[in-house]
Amino acid sequence: MPTRPSTDPSQDQVQLAAFLLRLALGAMFLAHSVLLKLFVFTLAGTAGFFQSLGLPGWSAYAVFAAEAIGGALLILGVQSRWVALVLLPILVGATWAHAGNGWMFGYTNGGWEYPLYLSVLGIVQVLLGDGAFALSPSRPLPLLAQRTIASHA
């Protein structure tokens, strides 16, 4: 009787998938910070937008820096799991900022579907880790490391 091929992806496929996700998230963060916040809206304009949401204007500069540096670190594969975790509040904040604009991001002022989608992708990056070709692989998440050890015992 022939055996069915395994439906579990190989570890190489998982590593490649995490690498591609890391590149996509990194490129998105770089584009969103440098192209959108710096060149399109300007940092002063972004600070004004943050203030219109009730946030302090200085937080726009902090978000800009976190997105630009975090995006570069993701692309390079430097502690990607932890970088994605640090950037998650920004994605959740973007979801909150767009919550009143409706579901579709194509609506006026952008809806909340795209920021929520990016938040989920960020969570997946945290869970998967760095993937292939990381310059400085992340330490494992403490809870996942314990579970992995327990499942192999």
N, C-alpha and C positions, 0 to 999 in steps of 0.2 A: 504494500500500500504506500503510495507516494506521500511524502511529508509536505505539509503546507509551509511556504516560506514565512519567516517571522514578520510580523507587522511592526515590531519595535525598530525604531531607527537606530542605526549604529552610532556609537559614540562620536565617530568622525562627522556624521551628519549633524548631530546635535551641536558639536563644536563649530561647524561651519554656519549653522543657523544662528547661533549666538553671536558669531562674528559679524554676519550680515546685519543682524538687528542692531548691534553696537555701532556699526558704520552709519546706518540709517538714522538712528537717534542722534548720534554725534553731529552728522551733517545738518539735521533739522535744528538742533540747538544752536549751532554756529550760524546758520542762515537766519534763524529767528532773532538772534542777538545782534550780529554784526550788520546784516543786510536790512532787517526790518527796524530794529530799535535804533541803531546808530545812523544809518543812511536814509531810511524812508521817513521815520517819525522823528528822528533826532533824540538824543538822550533827554534834552529839556522837554520835548514834546511827550516823550514816554513818561517822564516824571509828572507832567501835568495830567496825563491820563490816570496814572496811579492815584494822584490826589483826588481826581474826580470820583474815584472808587472809595475814597475815604482812607486810603493808605498814605503813609508818609512819602513825600517825594524822593527822599534819599533811597528808599527801597527799590526804586526803578534802577538806580545805578548798581545796587547790589545784585539784583536779578540779572542785569546785563552782564556783569562780570562773571557771575556763577554760570550763566548759559554759555558764554564764550569760552571760559576756561574748561568747564565741564564738557562741552562739545568736543574740544580738542583732546581732552583726556580720554573720552570715549573712543574717538577715532584711533588714537594711539594704543588703546588697550591698557591704560594705566589705572589699576584698581577699579575697573569698570563697574563691578557690582556695587561698590560703595559710592562711586560717583553717581550712578543712577539712583541710588537710595537718597542721596543728598539733594538731587534735582527733583525728586518726586513732589515735594511740597510746592514747587514752582508750577508743575503741571496741574496739580490739584487746584492751586490758586487760579490758574488760567481757566480751568473748568468753572470755578466759582464766578470769575469775572465775566464770563460769557453766558452764565446760567439764565439771565433775564432776556436773552436775545433769541430764544427758541432753540430747537434741536439742531437744525442744519447749519453748518458753518458758512454756507453760502448766503445765509440771511444777512440783512443789514447788521453791521457790527459783529458779525460772526456768531454762530450758535455754539453750543457746548459739546457737540458730538466729536469734533476733532480733538479738542483738549482732553476729553475723557478717553478717547482712543489712545492718545499718546500716554496718558497716565497708566493705562493697562499695559502698553508696551514697555513702559519704564518698570513696572512690577515684574513683567516677564524677564527683563534684563537682569534685575536683581536676583531672581530665582535661578536663571540659567548661568549667570556668571559671565566671564570674559569672552569665552569662545576661543577660536583659533587665533594665532598671530598676535597675542597680547604681549606688550612690552614688559608689563609688570602685573602678573596675574593677581587677582584678588584673593584675600583670605576667605575661607568659606564662612557662610552665615552660621553663627553658633547654633541656632535651632536646627538648621538643616544638617549640620555636621553631626550632631548628636543622633538625629534620626537615621542618618546613613550608617553610623557606627552600630546603632541598635539593630538595624535591619540586616546587617551582615553577621551578627553574633549568633 
